[in-house]
Amino acid sequence: MTIVQINTTIAQMLDYTTPILFAALCGVLSESSGVVNIGLDGIMRFGAFFGLLGAFMSNTPWVGLLFGIGIGCLVGALHAFITIRWNGDQTVSGTAINVIATGLMTYLLEYVFSTTGYSPQLQNYFGAQEYRVHLPFLDKIPVIGALSNLSFMIWLGFICTILVHVLLYHTVLGLRIRTCGENPKAATTLGINVFRVRWFAVVAGAALAGIGGAALSISSFSGFSDSMPNGVGFIGLAAMIFGKWTPFGALGAALLFGTGQIAQSIIAVTGIAPKLAPGLTLILPYVLTLAVLAGFVGKSVAPAADGLPYYKEQR
Amino acid sequence: MSESNGTNKFLKAFGIDSQSRRRRDPLNVWVPLISIGLALVVGMIVIAVSGRNPFRAYALLFGDSGLIPGGSAWPREFAELLIKSAMYIATGLAIALAFKGGLFNIGAEGQFWVGAIVATFFGYWSPVAGAFGSMATALGSMAWIAQLLHGAICIILGMLAGGAWAAFAGFLYVKRGVNIVIGTIMLNWIAWFLITNWLVTGPMTPPTQTFTSGTYYVADTAKLFRIMMPTRLNTSIILVLLAAYATWFLLYKTTIGYEIRAIGHTANIGMEAPRAQGINVNRRIVQMMFFSGCLAALGGCFFILGMQYQFPNTATMGYGWTGIGVALIGQSEPIGVVLAGLFIGALRTGATSMQVANIPKTFSNIIEGLAVGFIALQVAVRYYLVKFLQRRRAHADPPAEQEAAA
């Protein structure tokens, strides 16, 4: 295996990692404040379609990225409205978003592009050579060389991980978000507006999931397909848990699961093992997550008030 | 008088006691109906905004849904409606049962497919299929006995497998504290990828792959009976109605059901009361998940033995997710689940012919999702409904207010 092959494989793995990472970050931010977001798969589907739509209409992926953020915020606001303003069941609301996304995106795909299954392909997307971040001096180094020619979205994923980490652990707002997730009652006593903090966390998280969806349609691939995101949101959910509800943990888990996603091709290139049944590599993220939750491999514990609606005047 | 006594006796034979019916909040019936109504209105707006005629679309949707008798296509549409509904009712019942026990079994999807693959396996596996095949030939005109037995064995084993898959999630919950929503989501995808990316494309595929590959076809003896001959309507709807009755009986007429509901009522506050009462909460939760998984897997058995006769490699997820909508619209009551399942089945049947009006058949997903969304918003729906009713009452008798003022 040559240096080029190693580097391409790693770059490819990072391509798979990015959408998972954004989904996991969405989960981290939202669940730190105490709101479960099962609907992040659906938000990614919204982000994937609208990201493509923006990129297609303006012929530049930057507008697509903005569209992804915008639609993410909107759907996140819907989730927040249902679960925070009206104390709706968070899992039910998330399910509703997933089901609506399934139907509505197919509808819009057919309405806007008059096609079924696949949107037209983009010429200008983040994966195209002129939109990649070129760092030619890294080119010849093994492993690190993979970073020499990456899509902007991958770098954005790393930047967002750091941003979410700084936000959660090094700012006042982050402390408030985590307080709302652990003990909203205490937060109220301290004069924190739990509802406003949760609104912020859910909408900001959903914006990240929207970017993650856009990363699928305008970075990893150059178009929207009707099967997107094909469960990536749920892998993100798994990555969030496997990463113990922390941004860097999510990054590590996303890298691991991204590797799992392309393990098949790695095995094929290196020939280190006979062809495994493809199902066995695909279930890896979920098996690992169950093992971690069950405490067989370390223990992962959710924020204490995660998933519970908050009633201000209830004891 | 004597007549109603007769009906009462008849109902009592099934365990239904009309005297001791609990008083229910009338809003429980109105919330799902209003949610569906609002969902249909929003769906109409979506169609209108995209420049199509919503009235034509809805005429097609409901005209071909099989709900309205008449026309040459009606028997076929009616049969499709019932076939589809049977699967949605099964997964809906599974989720409703878990809801009653205070758990959100999102894993009905995975349990559905586990049931399906196991039913497929025992449908074609030569030791079983061969035995029943020769039994059918030996019996001659009584061959239906072999069909009955083989079908029953496939369904029972499928249900047991689905139940075990769900009970594993319940086990992880009670023993290792794995949140049931997360646990069942993970098990969903494990089941799905193991089945579709390994079993169906590997060990269970015939060696000579054809254009329409997938697994082997099940033997004729494993197929469900058809009960309305030109159409493909089969016994699945009858079986699922029995399952609905059994679920109702389990919940309201047995000790286990009582204990499940006791756990469900206190699930948010630590389940102290049922524990103090001596209920083995952990065991009941695992049992409840097992029953729930059995019901979901029943739907998977219908999918194979009633519709596909093999596990196709084109199967798509969605039955369990739809079941969540069915259970929520049906307010987790077995009778409500049956009605909601019929409604969703009707939407799915009618949506196919909306393609004439340039509307993709996934439109029914939009309606379902919106209805579930409005149910999630039910606090708001109740709030505005009560406000609306109060305002109308105030309009109806203003004197009361004047008297109070005077």
Interface residues (C-beta under 8 A of the other chain):
Chain A: V36 I38 L78 I82 T83 R85 W86 N87 G88 D89 T91 V92 S93 T95 A96 I97 N98 V99 I100 A101 T102 G103 L104 T106 Y107 E110 Y111 T116 G231 F234 L237 A238 I241 A277 P278 G279 L280 L282 I283 Y286 V287 T289 L290 L293 A294 G295 A302
Chain B: V46 S50 F104 I106 L172 R176 G177 V178 N179 V181 I182 G183 I185 M186 L187 W189 I190 F193 L194 I195 T196 N197 W198 L199 T201 G202 G318 W321 T322 I324 G325 L328 N358 I359 P360 T362 F363 S364 N365 I366 I367 E368 G369 L370 V372 G373 I375 A376 L377 Q378 V379 A380
